[in-house]
């Protein structure tokens, strides 16, 4: 192909009206921003720490069933008036069923706890039953915290193995780095603002890992496909084409998820509040990292067409064989 025929609009067989967005043009500034965000997040986690919820620190959890609809603020005020410290009241699917979480109450004996809570939550013309009261000790909460960290680490390790087998080790390392970035930045924001970190936020972190990995897999699959079918293009050009081709899908997926997350934030109540906030942060961070961490790292490590080609031994010389 002569130089005069290498028009940008027709390069590598692309349609006349389809433009290639040079994503990797700002890869270096994006990498510096990612490093800055990661360092800042680690700083806040190390200095301020996470505001651990009762699931991890231990405390009291009680289920309440009211005969008539009730507001969570009314129940919280009644508990405070009765002498309970720092109660958190959440609805459980309806405005008659609620969950109360609070720290261990030093002034209340364990055997009298159910009676004390039952007496405190009775409201005028609205009787309440307390079918269940659980007391979580600090040791149990600490063990749960350690196991949660192990679950996140194991998830990332298994995803490294999967992407390595499915695609290529350079892409796998980039994907795991992007997942690590997403988790650290989300935790850093929670530490900086001292938002409560409980099991719902942990569930959101695992969902963020799944969302970010899915985005990385889609991009990696298109990169592998383009390396096979596009001849004569540099790795940088192949990556930019792959990112351009997956951009529409990425936008649609992220916007659809954001609509659900925003709906949970506005109408999900206290039970879904911090889960939806963590997901809201994770969607933006995960979309960014799949491009400027996962893909950029693989490119920096020298990703090229040979990574997706089976090298033929000398005794079987002939046409190069591609991975099926």
C-alpha positions as CSV (number, residue, x, y, z in Angstrom):
1,X,0.0,0.0,0.0
2,X,1.5,3.3,-1.1
3,X,1.7,6.4,1.2
4,X,-1.0,8.2,-0.8
5,X,-3.6,5.5,-0.1
6,X,-3.0,5.4,3.7
7,X,-5.8,7.8,4.5
8,X,-6.9,7.9,8.2
9,X,-10.5,7.2,7.4
10,X,-9.7,4.1,5.4
11,X,-6.7,2.8,7.4
12,X,-6.8,-0.9,8.1
13,X,-10.2,-1.3,6.4
14,X,-12.2,0.8,8.8
15,X,-15.4,2.6,7.5
16,X,-15.0,6.1,6.1
17,X,-17.1,7.8,8.8
18,X,-15.6,5.9,11.8
19,X,-12.8,7.8,13.5
20,X,-10.2,6.2,15.7
21,X,-10.0,8.0,19.1
22,X,-6.3,8.3,20.3
23,X,-7.0,7.1,23.8
24,X,-3.3,6.3,24.5
25,X,-2.3,9.8,23.7
26,X,-2.9,10.8,27.3
27,X,-1.7,7.5,28.8
28,X,1.2,9.1,30.6
29,X,-0.8,11.8,32.3
30,X,-3.4,9.2,33.2
31,X,-0.8,7.0,34.7
32,X,0.5,9.8,36.8
33,X,-3.0,10.6,38.0
34,X,-3.6,6.9,38.9
35,X,-0.4,6.8,40.9
36,X,-1.4,10.0,42.7
37,X,-4.8,8.7,43.5
38,X,-3.4,5.4,44.7
39,X,-0.8,7.0,47.0
40,X,-3.4,9.4,48.4
41,X,-5.8,6.5,49.0
42,X,-3.2,4.5,50.8
43,X,-2.2,7.6,52.9
44,X,-5.8,8.1,54.1
45,X,-6.3,4.4,54.8
46,X,-3.1,4.3,56.8
47,X,-3.7,7.5,58.7
48,X,-7.4,7.8,59.2
49,X,-8.4,4.2,58.8
50,X,-11.8,2.8,57.7
51,X,-14.8,3.7,59.7
52,X,-15.7,0.1,60.4
53,X,-19.4,-0.8,61.0
54,X,-20.8,-3.0,63.6
55,X,-20.4,-6.1,61.3
56,X,-16.6,-5.8,61.9
57,X,-16.3,-4.1,65.3
58,X,-19.0,-6.1,67.1
59,X,-22.3,-4.8,68.5
60,X,-26.0,-5.5,68.7
61,X,-28.5,-6.2,65.9
62,X,-32.2,-6.5,66.6
63,X,-35.2,-7.0,64.2
64,X,-38.3,-5.0,64.9
65,X,-41.8,-5.7,63.6
66,X,-44.4,-2.9,64.0
67,X,-48.2,-3.3,63.7
68,X,-48.4,0.0,61.8
69,X,-46.0,1.9,59.4
70,X,-43.3,3.7,61.3
71,X,-40.4,6.1,60.5
72,X,-36.9,5.0,61.2
73,X,-36.1,8.4,62.8
74,X,-39.0,7.9,65.4
75,X,-37.5,4.5,66.4
76,X,-34.0,5.9,66.6
77,X,-35.2,8.8,68.8
78,X,-37.1,6.4,71.1
79,X,-33.9,4.3,71.6
80,X,-31.8,7.3,72.3
81,X,-34.4,8.5,74.8
82,X,-34.3,5.1,76.5
83,X,-30.5,5.4,77.0
84,X,-29.1,3.4,74.0
85,X,-26.0,4.8,72.4
86,X,-25.6,5.4,68.6
87,X,-28.5,3.3,67.2
88,X,-28.7,2.9,63.4
89,X,-32.2,2.0,62.2
90,X,-32.8,0.6,58.7
91,X,-36.0,-0.6,57.0
92,X,-36.2,-4.2,55.9
93,X,-38.3,-4.2,52.7
94,X,-41.3,-2.4,54.3
95,X,-42.0,0.5,56.7
96,X,-43.2,-2.0,59.3
97,X,-40.1,-4.2,59.5
98,X,-36.8,-2.6,60.7
99,X,-33.3,-3.5,61.8
100,X,-31.5,-1.8,64.6
101,X,-27.8,-1.9,64.8
102,X,-25.8,-0.3,67.7
103,X,-22.6,-0.8,69.7
104,X,-22.4,-3.0,72.7
105,X,-24.3,-1.2,75.5
106,X,-22.2,-1.3,78.7
107,X,-25.0,-0.2,80.9
108,X,-27.4,-3.0,79.8
109,X,-26.9,-6.6,81.0
110,X,-27.0,-9.2,78.2
111,X,-29.8,-11.2,79.7
112,X,-32.0,-8.0,80.0
113,X,-31.1,-6.8,76.5
114,X,-34.2,-8.1,74.6
115,X,-36.5,-6.8,77.3
116,X,-34.8,-3.4,77.3
117,X,-35.0,-3.0,73.5
118,X,-38.6,-4.2,73.4
119,X,-39.6,-1.7,76.0
120,X,-37.7,1.2,74.3
121,X,-39.1,0.7,70.8
122,X,-42.8,0.8,71.8
123,X,-44.4,3.8,70.2
124,X,-47.8,5.5,70.8
125,X,-50.6,3.5,69.1
126,X,-47.9,1.3,67.4
127,X,-46.9,-1.8,69.2
128,X,-43.6,-3.5,68.3
129,X,-42.4,-7.1,68.6
130,X,-38.7,-7.9,68.8
131,X,-38.4,-11.5,67.3
132,X,-34.6,-11.5,67.2
133,X,-31.6,-9.9,69.0
134,X,-28.0,-10.8,68.0
135,X,-24.9,-9.8,69.9
136,X,-21.7,-9.9,67.8
137,X,-18.5,-9.8,69.8
138,X,-15.4,-7.9,68.8
139,X,-13.4,-11.1,68.2
140,X,-16.0,-12.3,65.8
141,X,-16.1,-8.9,64.0
142,X,-12.3,-8.9,63.7
143,X,-12.3,-12.4,62.3
144,X,-14.9,-11.4,59.8
145,X,-12.8,-8.4,58.7
146,X,-9.8,-10.6,58.1
147,X,-11.8,-13.1,56.1
148,X,-13.3,-10.3,54.0
149,X,-9.8,-9.1,53.1
150,X,-8.8,-12.7,52.2
151,X,-11.9,-13.0,50.0
152,X,-11.0,-9.9,48.0
153,X,-7.4,-11.1,47.6
154,X,-8.5,-14.5,46.5
155,X,-10.9,-13.1,44.0
156,X,-8.1,-11.0,42.4
157,X,-5.7,-14.0,42.3
158,X,-8.3,-16.2,40.6
159,X,-9.0,-13.4,38.1
160,X,-5.3,-13.2,37.3
161,X,-5.2,-16.9,36.6
162,X,-8.3,-16.7,34.4
163,X,-7.2,-13.8,32.3
164,X,-3.8,-15.3,31.8
165,X,-5.3,-18.6,30.5
166,X,-8.0,-16.8,28.5
167,X,-5.8,-14.1,26.9
168,X,-2.2,-13.3,27.8
169,X,-0.2,-12.6,30.9
170,X,0.5,-9.0,30.1
171,X,-3.2,-8.3,29.8
172,X,-3.8,-10.3,33.0
173,X,-1.3,-8.2,35.0
174,X,-2.9,-5.0,33.7
175,X,-6.3,-6.3,34.6
176,X,-5.3,-7.1,38.2
177,X,-3.5,-3.8,38.6
178,X,-6.7,-2.0,37.5
179,X,-8.8,-4.1,40.0
180,X,-6.3,-3.2,42.7
181,X,-6.5,0.4,41.7
182,X,-10.3,0.4,41.8
183,X,-10.4,-1.2,45.3
184,X,-7.8,1.0,46.8
185,X,-9.3,4.2,45.4
186,X,-12.8,3.3,46.6
187,X,-11.5,2.4,50.1
188,X,-9.4,5.6,50.1
189,X,-12.5,7.7,49.5
190,X,-14.4,5.9,52.3
191,X,-11.4,6.5,54.6
192,X,-11.0,10.1,53.7
193,X,-14.7,11.0,54.2
194,X,-15.0,8.5,57.1
195,X,-18.1,6.9,55.5
196,X,-19.1,3.7,57.3
197,X,-17.6,0.5,56.0
198,X,-19.8,-2.6,56.6
199,X,-20.7,-5.8,54.8
200,X,-22.9,-4.0,52.2
201,X,-19.8,-2.0,51.2
202,X,-17.8,-5.2,51.0
203,X,-20.4,-6.7,48.7
204,X,-20.1,-3.5,46.6
205,X,-16.3,-4.0,46.4
206,X,-16.8,-7.5,45.1
207,X,-19.4,-6.2,42.6
208,X,-16.9,-3.5,41.5
209,X,-14.3,-6.2,40.9
210,X,-16.7,-8.1,38.7
211,X,-17.7,-5.0,36.7
212,X,-14.2,-3.8,36.1
213,X,-13.0,-7.3,35.2
214,X,-15.9,-7.6,32.7
215,X,-14.8,-4.4,31.1
216,X,-11.2,-5.5,30.9
217,X,-12.2,-8.9,29.3
218,X,-14.3,-7.1,26.6
219,X,-11.4,-4.8,25.7
220,X,-8.8,-7.7,25.9
221,X,-10.9,-9.8,23.5
222,X,-11.2,-7.0,21.0
223,X,-7.4,-6.3,21.2
224,X,-6.6,-10.0,20.6
225,X,-9.1,-10.1,17.6
226,X,-7.6,-6.9,16.1
227,X,-4.0,-8.1,16.4
228,X,-5.0,-11.2,14.4
229,X,-6.9,-9.5,11.6
230,X,-5.1,-6.1,11.3
231,X,-1.8,-6.3,9.5
232,X,0.8,-3.6,9.4
233,X,-0.5,-1.6,12.3
234,X,1.6,-0.8,15.4
235,X,0.5,-2.1,18.8
236,X,-0.5,1.5,19.8
237,X,-2.8,1.8,16.7
238,X,-4.3,-1.7,17.4
239,X,-5.1,-0.8,21.0
240,X,-6.6,2.6,20.0
241,X,-8.8,0.9,17.4
242,X,-9.9,-1.8,20.0
243,X,-10.8,0.9,22.6
244,X,-12.7,2.9,20.0
245,X,-14.7,-0.2,18.9
246,X,-15.7,-1.0,22.5
247,X,-16.4,2.5,23.6
248,X,-20.1,2.4,22.7
249,X,-20.6,-0.8,24.6
250,X,-18.7,0.6,27.6
251,X,-20.8,3.7,27.7
252,X,-24.1,1.7,27.4
253,X,-23.0,-0.7,30.2
254,X,-21.8,2.0,32.6
255,X,-24.9,4.3,32.0
256,X,-27.3,1.3,32.5
257,X,-25.6,0.4,35.8
258,X,-25.5,4.0,36.9
259,X,-29.2,4.3,36.4
260,X,-29.8,1.3,38.8
261,X,-27.3,2.6,41.3
262,X,-28.8,6.1,41.4
263,X,-32.2,4.6,41.8
264,X,-30.9,2.6,44.8
265,X,-29.3,5.8,46.2
266,X,-32.6,7.7,46.0
267,X,-35.1,5.1,46.9
268,X,-33.2,2.2,48.5
269,X,-33.3,3.6,52.0
270,X,-30.5,3.3,54.6
271,X,-30.0,-0.4,54.0
272,X,-28.7,0.2,50.4
273,X,-27.2,3.7,50.9
274,X,-23.6,2.8,51.3
275,X,-23.7,-0.1,48.9
276,X,-25.0,2.2,46.2
277,X,-22.5,5.0,47.0
278,X,-19.6,2.5,46.8
279,X,-21.0,1.2,43.5
280,X,-21.4,4.8,42.2
281,X,-17.7,5.5,42.8
282,X,-16.6,2.1,41.5
283,X,-18.4,2.5,38.1
284,X,-16.4,5.6,37.3
285,X,-13.1,4.3,38.6
286,X,-13.6,0.9,37.0
287,X,-14.4,2.4,33.6
288,X,-11.4,4.6,33.7
289,X,-9.0,1.9,34.9
290,X,-9.9,-0.6,32.3
291,X,-8.6,1.8,29.7
292,X,-5.7,3.7,31.3
293,X,-4.4,1.0,33.7
294,X,-5.3,-2.4,32.4
295,X,-4.7,-1.7,28.7
296,X,-1.9,0.9,29.1
297,X,0.1,-1.4,31.3
298,X,0.0,-4.2,28.8
299,X,1.1,-1.9,26.1
300,X,3.9,-0.5,28.2
301,X,5.0,-4.2,28.8
302,X,5.4,-4.6,25.1
303,X,2.2,-6.2,24.0
304,X,2.4,-7.1,20.3
305,X,1.0,-9.5,17.7
306,X,3.5,-12.2,18.6
307,X,1.8,-12.6,22.0
308,X,-1.2,-14.1,20.3
309,X,0.7,-16.3,17.8
310,X,1.9,-19.9,18.5
311,X,5.5,-20.1,17.5
312,X,6.1,-23.0,15.1
313,X,9.1,-25.2,15.8
314,X,11.8,-25.3,13.0
315,X,10.8,-28.8,11.9
316,X,7.3,-27.6,11.3
317,X,8.1,-24.3,9.5
318,X,5.3,-22.9,7.4
319,X,2.5,-20.4,8.0
320,X,2.4,-19.0,11.5
321,X,-0.4,-20.6,13.6
322,X,-2.8,-18.4,15.6
323,X,-4.2,-19.3,18.9
324,X,-7.8,-20.6,18.4
